[in-house]
Every structure is written in structure tokens, then in C-alpha cells.
């Protein structure tokens, strides 16, 4: 198929078909002072195979073969081939919302399995059918805690992902929520529980703590829960690295778990789309935002699934809704579901152990900033050079370095956040360690 005439004869034929004499006649209704007066500065058109070749060449220029030690909420993990095979099926590649259970059993079944697996991972009783992403899960969890407690003050650790805290503040601005932060221990990198205890009172609805936190440090969630509960507040456990759930024991005292499942076979993709999640205790499930798929019996007594405990109107009537998030990341959440099914309980534990081992090998060759226990991320000092200079030198050796922390934590301007996953090779870790040592 030709989109532009290739010869003068073809041009004349097209103009005659349009009933005009020359090309300019097509624009006679546009005042001359508004016309460009020259041809667009664009190269000539390309055929389909030329376009495909162009993008292959550009892909070859875009970090192919680079090692990556950048984490901070978006992680490079292996994606099983089975994931794309399943989610590419026509039964799942649809934007249709599964309100009519009669024709949506496949989608509802996958959502139900997703919820079940998330409950097993987080130690909670019920999970919803995913949220937009981890950053929106945090304010939804905070608003949920406010509804449960009838309070309007939320304490958030500075070790929670800075962008998550920013989204929380954006939500809170028009939700009559007061957001206050408490600090972290400069030695361990964990939340400063003395600071938390001093700010807790009877007006606090929830305490928000991330573990592993933004510095990669594993928090003492049980102590955080004791402090929160002693003042009638709820504890919200946030996570960004879902693989850690394969190794770290769920906090028995947490009331709400919210986080991001990007690590479960969801490509980093320049920041999205991802799949967030909220899970909670059974006594709070009526306050869960979003959808909830439940198991029931059909008219013949067979196992069946449907959306339950919330009507459609709950999501579209703003004044009565638990949340104005009216959809969920079903297709992306399905990727996480397939990932969990492929790995299984033992496989996920082994994957987490591999992440732990590689990160600790890299840490053993560098100078850690904090002494607290960590999973697969940790903070290092860049040495005599700035973190940006170190990263630039690493790029020349086809290595993507860590995240400079000065942007979010001015007091850590000489430090960067490094991440090692199962995709990290020892030779690349050695090169990174040498660059930091120099």
C-alpha cells in the first residue's frame, strides 16, 4: 500500500480525484499568514521493513549488554517465558471489566488466585484485586486506616520511598489528613523508634513503615506495631521489593500491608505500568478499596467466582466510595500471578536467598553507610568522587550504577543506593567495587 504519490502522474490523478488543480488549493481556506510556506523538515517515508530495521538499530544503542545495579523501587529480575505466553492469550487481553460473572470466570479465577497468593506472602487474611501501583497503595492504605480509627493524623518514616511519601502528601492535601514524618537512625539506617514514640498520641490513625526500607535495611516491624497499637493506631507495612517476601517473616502485628509487585515478572518499563496491592485483616476487609473477588457456588453447586462485598456503585459514587480508584491492574497482576505459580513457595525462597547472597557479596567489597541488616539493597559512600561521577565512569564500562541519594536526602549527598539481584554477575560486581574503591 502506498500512502504518498510516487510520481507527477500519480499526483495529478489524486488532485483530479479531489477536484482541485494544485496542492495549494487544498488549503485555500487557511489564511496565507498562517501557512508554513515550506515543506516540513522530515526525511522521506520508509517501508515497513526499513522501519523495523531502524528500531532494531536503535535498540542496539539502548543499554544492551549493560549490567544494572539500580533499584530504588524498580528492580531487574528474570522474567520467566511462561509469563508472556499466558498473558498474551486473547482471553486475558481485554479491557472488559468482569462485573458479569457469567462470562468472566477465567478472569475472576485468576484474580482470586492472585488474592490468595498475596495473603500467603503477606500473612494477611484478605487482599484486593490489585491497585495502580505501590505509590497509590500507600495513600489508599492511609485513608483506609483513617476510616477505621476515625482519626486524621498519619506518621510516616523518612525511610519510606520518597516518591511514595510524595504521592501520600498529594492525596492527603484534599482528604483532611495530616502527614508527619519521623526520622531514621544515622548509624543503622532504620527508623528512629524514639522519634516515633515521641510523636505518637491519641490523634494518630496509622504508622507507615517500609521494610526493607528505602535504604534496603530491614525494619523491626514488631516494635513499630507495639508502639502504634499502644496508642490505638494501626501499623501499615510498606514494601517495594516483593522478592523479599520469600524470605522475611511477615509481621504478625501489622494491620495493613501495601506495596508493589513489579519484582514479580513485571518489566521496569521506564516506571510502569505496575501492580500495587493492599492486604489486611479480616475485620477490616469492608474498608478495602478496589475490587475483591470471592468464591461461591453456582446454581448447579459448582465452584464459581464473583466480585463480592462491594457493588459497582461503591466505586463510582464518590461520596460513598471507599476509593475513587475504579479499576485494577488485572493484566499486569496476572503477570505476578503466573510468576508466583511458576516459582512456587520453595522457588521464591531460593530466589530471595540468591538475591541476599549476591547483595551481601557486593557489600563485602564496598563501604556501607549503614550497619542495619539488609536484603538486596544497601547504601555506600562514593568516596572522593561524587556519586554522579562514579556512575559516569561506570557507564563507560557498560555498568549502570546506583541511585545518588542527595536528591531525596541532602545529608546523604556523598552516598548512593546499590542493588544486586539474581541477574547480577560477580565480574560486574567486582568492577563496581573497584570503581568505588578508586
N, C-alpha and C positions, 0 to 999 in steps of 0.2 A: 504494500500500500504506500502511495506517495502522498505526502502531506503538503508539499510545495511544488509548483510547476517547475520543470527542469529546462524548459526551452521557451523561446519567444512565442512559438506557435501555441504551446500549451497556455501561456499567459493570456494570449488573445482569446483563446477559446473560453477560458474561465471568466474573463471580463465580459465577453459577449453573453455568456450564460447569466451574468449578473445584471446585464442591461446597461453597462457603462462603457466608456471609451478608453479610459485610462485609470490607473490605480488611484490617483489623487481624487477621482470622482467619488470614491467610496467614503471619503472623509470631508465631503463638501459642506456638511452641516457643522463641522468644527471650525471655529474662527482660526484664521491663519496664525495669530499671535500665540495660540495655544498648541500649535503643532511643533514637533521637534525640528523638522526641516532637514533631517538627515537620516540615514539608516542607523539602526541600533548597532552598537559596538559588540556584536555577538559573532562567534565563529559559525561557519556553515553547519547545517544539520548533519547528524551522524546516523548510520544504520544501527539496527539493534545489536548486532554482534560487535560493532565498533564501540558502542556504549558499554556493553558488558566487559570488553577488554579494558576500557578506560577505568572502570571501577575496580577491576582486578589489580590494575597497576597502582591505583590509589590505596587499595587495601594493603598492598605490599609495603607501602610507605608508612603505614599506621601501626607502629609498635609490634609488628610481627616478630616473634622470637625474643621479645623483651621479658626479663624476669620482673616480677612485681612484688614489692613489699609495702604496698599502700593498702590500708584497711579503713579504719575510722568509720565503720558503719556500712561499708560496701566491700565485700570480700571475694577474692578469686579462688573458687573451689572447682573441683571437677564436676562436670555435668554428665551424668550417665546418658548414653544414647537413647535409652528407653524413654526418657522424659519427652523428647521431641516427637518420638514415634506415637506416643499416646495422645499428647495434647494437640497434635495435628489432625486427628480424626475429626471428620465432619460433625459427629455427634456433640463434640465439645466446642468446636469453633463457631460459636453462635453468640450473639449479644442478647438473646432472648432471656428474660428474667423468669426463673422457674416458679411462678405462682401457681400454675395449673399442674398439680401433682400428677394428673392422669397421663400427661405426655412428657414429664420431666424426671422420671425415676432414675435415669442414668446420672444426670447432673446432681440430683438430690442425694443419691447414694454416695457419690464422690465427695460432696460437701460433708455428709455425715461422717465418712471415714476420716476426712481432714480434721473435723472437730474432735473425734475420738483420739486420734494420734496426738493432737496438741494437748489434750488433757493428760495423756500419759507422759508427755515430755515435761509439762509444767507442774504436774502434781495437783492440778485444779480439777474441779468437778464438772465444769461446763465451759465450752469455748464457742465463740461465734463463728460465722462463715467468712471470716477474714475482714480486714479493713483496707483502706487505701494503701497504707504503708506504716512503718514503725513510728514515724514522726506524728501522724494523725492519731495513732493509737494512744499516745501519751495524754493529749488533752481530753480525748474521749474517756480515758480511764479516770482522769482527774474530775471531770464533770460527773461521772458515774459515782465517784466517792462522795462528791458534794451532795448529790441527791440522796444517797444512803444515809449520810450523817446529819444532813440539814445544816452543814457548816460551809463557810465560803473562803477558807484560807488553806493554801497548799504550800508545803515546804518541799523544795526540790534541791537535791545535792548538786553542787557545781561539777561533780564528776559524771553527771548525765550528759549525753551527747549534746553539744552546744546548739546544734540545729534543731534538735528535739525540743530543747528549752525555748528556743525562739518561736517555734510553732505553738507551744503551750502558751506563751505570752500573747501571741496573736489571738488565739481563741479566747483567752481569759479577758481580754480587753472589753468584750461585749457580753460576757457571761457573769458579770458581777463576782468574779473570782479574784482573790488576791494571791499573787505568786511571790513567795520569798525564797531566797536561796541560802543554803548553809555551806560552809567551806569544806576543804579537804586537808588531810594531814600532809605537810610538806615532806615528811620522811617516807611514809608508806604509800602515799597516793590514794589512800582510801578515804571515805567520807569521815569528816571530823564529828564524831558522835557527841562530844562535849558541846560543840556548837549547836548540834541538832537538839540536844536536851534543853539547852538554854532558851531555844525559840519555841519549843512545844508548849501549847496551852490548850484550853478547852475550846478555842475557836478553830483549831486545826482539823481539816477534813481528812487529809492524807499526807503521807510522807512518800516521796518519789525517789527511789534509789535504783541505779543501774548496776547490774553485776553479770559478767565482768564489766567494769565501768569504762568510761571513755579512755582512760589510761591503760586499760587492759587488766586492772587489778580486781581481784575477786573480793567483793564486799562481805562483811559479816551481816548477812540479812537477818539472821535470828535476833541479834541485838537490836537492829533497827526496828524489827517488828515489836519487840518488847517495849521499846521506848514509845513507839507510836500507840500501841494498844493501852499503855498506862495512862494515856491522855485521851482515850476514846477515838483516836484517829485510825485510819486504815493504812496498811503498807502496800504500795504499788511497786512491784518488781519489774524493772525495765530490762530488756536485753536487745542487743543489736547483732550479736554473733550467735546464731541459733545452734551452731555445731557444739557450742559449749554445753548445751543441754544434754548432750550424750554422755557427759562425764560428771558434771557438777550436780550434786543432790538438790532437788527442788526445796525451796524454803517452806517449811511447814507453817510458818507464821504469816506468810504473805496472803493478802486478801484478793488482790488482783495482779495478774501477770499480763504485761503488754509488751509487744516488741515487733521485731522484723524477721521475716523468714527468707530474706534474699540469699542467705548462705545455702539454702536447700534447692540447688539446681536452677536458680534464677540468675540470669546473666547480669553483671553490673550495669550494662546498657546506659552509660552516662547518667545514672541516677534513677532509673525507673523504666517501666512500672514495676513495683514490688508488691509484696503482700504482707500487710500488717495483721496482728492478731490481738484479741483480748480474751483472757480466760479468767474465771472467777470461781468462788464458792457457790454451792447450790442455793444458799439462802439469798444470794444477791442476783440470781440469774434474770429476774424480772427487770433489772436495770441495765442489762447488757444492751449496748447499741448494735444496730445492724441486724442481720438475719440469723436465724437459728433453725437448723434442720433437725427434725426429730423422727424417731422410729415409731411405727404404728402397725395396725393390721388393716388390710383391705376388706371388702365385703365378702371375700371368699376365705378369709383367715390367713392370707399370705402376708409375709413381711413386706412392708411398704414404708415410704418416707414422704414427709411433707414439711413445709415451713410451719413452725409452731410457736406458741407463746407470744406472738406478735402479729398483728394484722398489717396489711399494706398501708392502711391509713396511719398507722403509728409512725411510718417513715416519711409520709408526705404532708401530714398536718403539723406544721411547725410548732404550734402552741402546745401540742400534746405529745410530741415525739420525744423519745429518749435521745435521739440523734438526728441530725439532718443529713447524715451520710445515707443515701438511699440505695446504694448498690454495694457490691463487694468484688474483690479481685478473683472471681471464680476460676478463670483460666490460668492465671498466674499461681493461685493457690493450688490448683491441680498439679502444677509442676512440683510444688513442695510435697504434695501427697504421694506422687509417683516416686519421688526421691526417697521419702521415708519408707515406702513399701519395698523399694529395691534394696536399700541398706539394711533394714530391719534393726531390731534393738542392738544386737551384738555388733553389726556392721557400723552403726552410728557411734557406738562406744569406741570401736577401733579407730574410726576416722578422727574422733576427738583426741584420742591418745596420740595419734600421729601428729596432729596439729600441735599438741602440747610439747611433744618431744622436739619437733623442729624449731619451735619458737624458743625453747629453753637452750637448744644448742646455739642458736644465733645470739641469744642474750649472754651466754657464757663467754662470747668473744667480743662483747661490747661493754660500755659503761652505763648501766641502768641508772635512771634518775630516781626511781622509787624502789623501795625494798619490799613492798607488799607482794603476796602471791599473785601470779598472773596466769592467763590461759595462753592465747596465741598472739597477743599484742603487748607491747611494753614501750616505755619512753626512754630515750637515750639522749645524752648530751652530744651535740655535734662537734665539740672540740673547739679548736682555734678558729675554724671557719663557721659561717652561718649555715643553718640547715638548707637554705636555698642554694648556697654554693656547693654543698656536698651533693645535693640532688642533681645539680647541673653536671658535676663531674661523673656521677653515676650514669646519667643518660648517655654520655659518650661511650660508656661500656655496656650499653643496652640493658640497663637496670633502672627501673622506676623505684625511687627511694620512698621514704616515709613522708608523713604529713608534718610540715612545720607548725608548731603549736602556738607561736606568737600571735597568730591571727585571732585565736579564741582565748588564749591565756597569756597576756602580756608578760607575766612573771616567768613564763617558760619560753621566752623568745630564743634561747640558745638550744632548745630541745626539739626533737621530732618523735612522732609516734610510728613505730615499725610494726609490721605484721608478717608472720610466717604461717603458711598453711601447708596442706599436703602437696601443693603444687610447687613449693619452694625446693630448689636443689641445693645440695651442700656447696657446690663450687660457686654458685651465685651468692650464697650467704657468706662465704669466705671473702669474696671480692668486696661485698658490702662492709664487712668488718674491717677489712684493710683500709677502705676509703675513710671510715670513721676514725681509725687509728692515726691516719695521716693528718 
